Amino acid sequence: MEAIRLEFKSEIKEKILALLSSFSSDDLKIEFEDPDFEENKKKLDLAFAKIKNGTAKFYTLEEVDELLEKTISKYEN
């Protein structure tokens, strides 16, 4: 199958979906995009760049567990 991205005015969304719904699910699959996709992509690109250039901070499981325990105990009361 092939994929394309459509951009359209919100006023015609129902007409487009009605037209696309006339096709069988074997011929066409409608997938809605995540509205936060671009923002999430930017965050992931920045994180990946830090990993690639060696400036990312990594933690062991023990360090994460200790940090979580401290945070939880801080807000328990």
C-alpha positions as CSV (number, residue, x, y, z in Angstrom):
1,M,0.0,0.0,0.0
2,E,1.0,3.6,-0.5
3,A,0.5,6.5,1.9
4,I,-0.2,10.2,1.2
5,R,-0.8,13.1,3.5
6,L,-3.8,15.4,2.8
7,E,-4.2,18.9,4.1
8,F,-7.7,20.5,3.9
9,K,-10.0,23.1,5.4
10,S,-11.9,21.8,8.4
11,E,-15.2,22.6,6.6
12,I,-14.7,19.8,4.1
13,K,-13.5,17.1,6.5
14,E,-16.9,15.3,6.6
15,K,-17.1,15.2,2.8
16,I,-13.6,13.8,2.5
17,L,-14.2,11.2,5.1
18,A,-17.5,10.2,3.5
19,L,-15.8,9.8,0.1
20,L,-12.9,7.8,1.6
21,S,-15.3,5.6,3.7
22,S,-16.9,4.4,0.4
23,F,-13.7,2.3,-0.2
24,S,-13.3,-1.1,1.4
25,S,-10.9,-1.5,4.4
26,D,-8.8,-3.8,2.2
27,D,-8.3,-1.0,-0.3
28,L,-8.0,2.0,2.1
29,K,-7.0,2.5,5.7
30,I,-7.6,5.9,7.3
31,E,-5.0,6.8,10.0
32,F,-5.4,10.1,11.9
33,E,-2.2,11.9,12.7
34,D,-1.1,12.8,16.2
35,P,-1.7,16.5,16.7
36,D,1.5,16.8,18.7
37,F,3.6,15.0,16.1
38,E,5.8,18.0,15.1
39,E,6.4,19.1,18.7
40,N,7.3,15.5,19.8
41,K,9.5,15.1,16.7
42,K,11.5,18.3,17.7
43,K,12.0,17.0,21.3
44,L,13.1,13.6,20.0
45,D,15.5,15.2,17.5
46,L,17.1,17.3,20.3
47,A,17.4,14.3,22.5
48,F,19.0,12.2,19.7
49,A,21.4,15.0,18.9
50,K,22.6,15.1,22.6
51,I,23.1,11.3,22.4
52,K,25.1,11.6,19.2
53,N,27.3,14.4,20.4
54,G,27.9,12.8,23.8
55,T,26.2,15.5,26.0
56,A,23.2,13.3,27.1
57,K,23.0,12.4,30.7
58,F,22.4,8.7,31.3
59,Y,21.3,7.0,34.6
60,T,21.7,3.4,35.9
61,L,18.5,1.7,37.1
62,E,19.8,2.1,40.7
63,E,20.2,5.8,40.2
64,V,16.7,6.1,38.7
65,D,15.2,4.1,41.6
66,E,16.9,6.3,44.2
67,L,15.7,9.5,42.4
68,L,12.2,8.2,42.3
69,E,12.2,7.1,45.9
70,K,13.4,10.6,47.0
71,T,10.7,12.3,44.8
72,I,7.9,10.0,46.1
73,S,8.9,10.4,49.7
74,K,9.0,14.2,49.2
75,Y,5.4,14.3,48.2
76,E,4.0,11.5,50.3
77,N,2.8,13.7,53.2
